[in-house]
Amino acid sequence: QLTVLDCTSGRQGLTLHDLASVYMHIGLFAADHRYSAALIREVQRRFLHAFDQTLDASRPALRVALLVNVINHYAVLAAQRTSSVAALSDWRVMRRHRSWLRRLERGPQGVGEAQ
């Protein structure tokens, strides 16, 4: 199966927002113990380079877009009512987002890593 993401039709800011959203969701696989964090970081890096060879997670505009996506995703998870099984999964993702936001608060080092 082939999935094509068309991120070129919008303005640059919108493109980075869409890329950051997919990047963030790829990073959530790092919480699954079947995948190593190193593997997820490599998938994220390759995802960005497939779009633009010069793009990496340290680019300020991408980091801002990633921050917006993390906050929005956290807010959606916090507001929704789900079953107890889904709530546990959501709690784990929210904990991961909080950890990432704390790293951001301490400084830019490591923020681009698997979210």
C-alpha positions in Angstrom: 0.0 0.0 0.0 1.3 3.4 -0.9 0.2 6.6 0.9 1.1 10.0 -0.6 1.1 13.1 1.5 0.7 16.2 -0.5 2.3 18.9 1.6 3.3 21.1 -1.2 0.0 22.7 -2.1 -0.1 25.2 0.8 2.1 27.9 2.0 5.4 27.1 3.8 4.0 27.5 7.3 1.1 25.2 6.6 3.4 22.6 5.1 5.6 22.6 8.2 2.5 22.3 10.4 1.4 19.2 8.5 4.9 17.7 8.5 5.1 18.4 12.3 1.8 16.6 12.9 3.0 13.5 11.1 6.4 13.8 12.7 4.8 13.9 16.2 2.5 10.9 15.5 5.5 8.9 14.2 7.3 9.8 17.5 4.4 8.3 19.5 5.5 4.9 18.3 8.5 5.3 20.6 6.1 4.6 23.5 5.5 1.2 22.1 8.1 -1.1 23.5 8.2 -3.1 20.3 10.1 -0.3 18.7 13.4 1.3 19.8 13.6 5.0 20.3 16.6 5.0 17.9 14.5 3.4 15.2 11.7 5.9 15.6 14.2 8.8 15.5 15.6 7.4 12.2 12.1 7.0 10.8 11.4 10.6 11.7 14.7 11.8 10.2 14.0 9.9 7.0 10.5 11.3 6.9 11.7 14.9 7.0 14.5 14.2 4.5 12.1 12.6 2.1 10.3 15.9 2.0 13.4 18.1 2.0 17.0 16.9 2.4 17.9 20.0 4.4 15.0 19.7 6.9 15.7 18.5 10.4 14.0 18.8 13.7 16.1 21.6 14.9 14.7 24.1 12.3 13.0 26.8 14.4 9.8 27.0 12.3 9.4 23.2 12.5 9.9 23.2 16.2 7.2 25.8 16.6 4.9 23.8 14.4 5.7 20.7 16.5 5.0 22.6 19.7 1.6 23.7 18.4 0.8 20.1 17.4 1.8 18.7 20.8 -0.3 21.2 22.7 -3.3 20.7 20.4 -3.0 16.9 20.7 -2.7 17.1 24.5 -5.7 19.3 24.7 -7.8 17.0 22.5 -6.8 14.0 24.6 -7.5 15.8 27.9 -11.0 16.9 26.8 -12.4 13.7 25.3 -14.4 11.1 27.2 -13.3 7.6 26.3 -13.5 4.0 27.6 -11.1 3.0 30.4 -8.8 1.2 28.0 -8.6 4.2 25.7 -8.2 6.5 28.7 -5.1 4.6 29.8 -3.6 4.8 26.4 -4.4 8.6 26.2 -2.9 9.1 29.7 0.4 7.5 28.4 0.4 9.8 25.4 -0.3 12.8 27.5 2.5 11.8 29.9 4.8 11.6 26.9 3.7 15.1 25.7 4.2 16.6 29.2 7.7 15.1 29.3 8.5 16.6 25.9 7.2 20.0 27.0 9.4 19.9 30.1 12.4 19.2 28.0 11.5 22.1 25.8 11.2 24.3 28.9 14.8 23.4 29.9 16.2 24.2 26.5 16.3 23.2 22.9 18.6 20.2 23.3 16.8 16.9 22.7 13.5 18.5 21.9 13.6 17.3 18.3 14.0 13.7 19.4 11.1 11.2 19.2 8.0 13.0 20.4 
